[in-house]
Amino acid sequence: MLQKNFLGIFCLIFSLFTILNSCQSSTSQNERTEKVLLPEMFYKHFAGNLNEKIKIRMNLQANGKFLQGYYFYESVGAIIFISGELLPENKVKLIEFNSKNDTTGIFSGQFLTNNKLIGKWTNPKRTKTFNFELNEDYSQSVEFQCFKQNKRQLLNEPDTTPYANINLFYLHPSNFAKKDVLTKIQKQIATNFFTDIVVIPEKPNENINKFIEKYCAEYKVWGKEFDPGMENFVYIWTREVTSSILYNDDKILSVAADFYEYSGGAHPNSSLSYRTFNLETGDIFQLSDIFSPNFEEKLTEKIFEKLRQRSEAKTNEELTEQGFFTENIKPINNFYLDKAGIGFCFNAYEIAPYVVGAFLIYIPFSEIKPILKKEFLTKFNIR
């Protein structure tokens, strides 16, 4: 009898423990699910590791399901571009690629919380696989808030065509340890993105509305000369402006504004505009901040060398034969920085005809160290 009672009590306790544990697990799972409610748009800066011992940092921005950004090995410093998509259950797939658009690796992971991303990295041949763990971190970088707005302006309402579309994706610097620096970069980034208007740096929504209103008003004024006999496409306009972060670490911030516009001409126009900031002062880097006096000739020679490699040309004369305006090729202030080098962006028409398109020329610091300022190397810990 005693044994039966003991057995019954034991079973009752075991059942209660199982129920309580199940409730706790259910609660824990619900809390975990509630935590991972990723917004449609976000910018995140991560620090973490690959294979438990290799330190890496990653920047990731989301626009709907589309993801893009970069990562780098702390021991190297050169950025590796990544793009991919946000999948169901907060899973991600990111493809890394080189300057030739060759795939060099794949990140497959999942957000455990809003601030933590884990998973596996594999090489293209899947002969190597490493675990990775990343935690959101802004100890050495600027935080950004995402803004997106689209509008279609009809030329002659209620007609549904022709029309103008304007699509904006803007990254607003929202937080940084040095508030005076934050104020300066807010103004510069807004001015570079919202061309043609006087910006209010700390009010991105107002800037967006003013920018869209001005564009739509210009379209309506231009459209007063509407001729129904002309091809409709002449009156269908498009403007797209997109922000992206190229580097945001170690006292350096490089931001890009990507412009695309079609206003009835022979072809659309596009351009990339870079701004690179010293996060100690908030000032925009100039080439004279990076290079020693009289650097132009040697740096120009290096740009020509990289351009020949990209174009598979043996001489500068061959570049001319390919259509390059060789007399225009020289260092420009449209550049980004990372810890390992400098990237120059030459837009269409600057050094070649429209059909050739834009060129990004990246030069590792190791190849131009003699012309770099010692103060720059020391202050920004350039290897």
Sequence and secondary structure as in RCSB ss.txt:
>XXXX:A:sequence
MLQKNFLGIFCLIFSLFTILNSCQSSTSQNERTEKVLLPEMFYKHFAGNLNEKIKIRMNLQANGKFLQGYYFYES
VGAIIFISGELLPENKVKLIEFNSKNDTTGIFSGQFLTNNKLIGKWTNPKRTKTFNFELNEDYSQSVEFQCFKQN
KRQLLNEPDTTPYANINLFYLHPSNFAKKDVLTKIQKQIATNFFTDIVVIPEKPNENINKFIEKYCAEYKVWGKE
FDPGMENFVYIWTREVTSSILYNDDKILSVAADFYEYSGGAHPNSSLSYRTFNLETGDIFQLSDIFSPNFEEKLT
EKIFEKLRQRSEAKTNEELTEQGFFTENIKPINNFYLDKAGIGFCFNAYEIAPYVVGAFLIYIPFSEIKPILKKE
FLTKFNIR
>XXXX:A:secstr
 HHHHHHHHHHHHHHHHHHHHHHHHHHHHHHHHHH    SEEEEEEEEEETTTEEEEEEEEEETTEEEEEEEETT
T   EEEEEEEEGGGEEEEEEE TT  EEEEEEEEEEETTEEEEEEE TTSS EEEEEEEE  TTS EEEEEEEE
EEEESSTT   SEEEEEEEEEEEEE S HHHHHHHHHHHHHHHSTTS   TT HHHHHHHHHHHHHHHHHHHGGG
  TTS GGGG EEEEEEEEEEEEETTEEEEEEEEEEESSSSS EEEEEEEEEETTT  B  HHHHB TT HHHHH
HHHHHHHHHHHT SSHHHHHHTT  GGG S  S EEE SSEEEEEE TTTSS GGG  EEEEEEGGGSGGGB HH
HHHHTT  
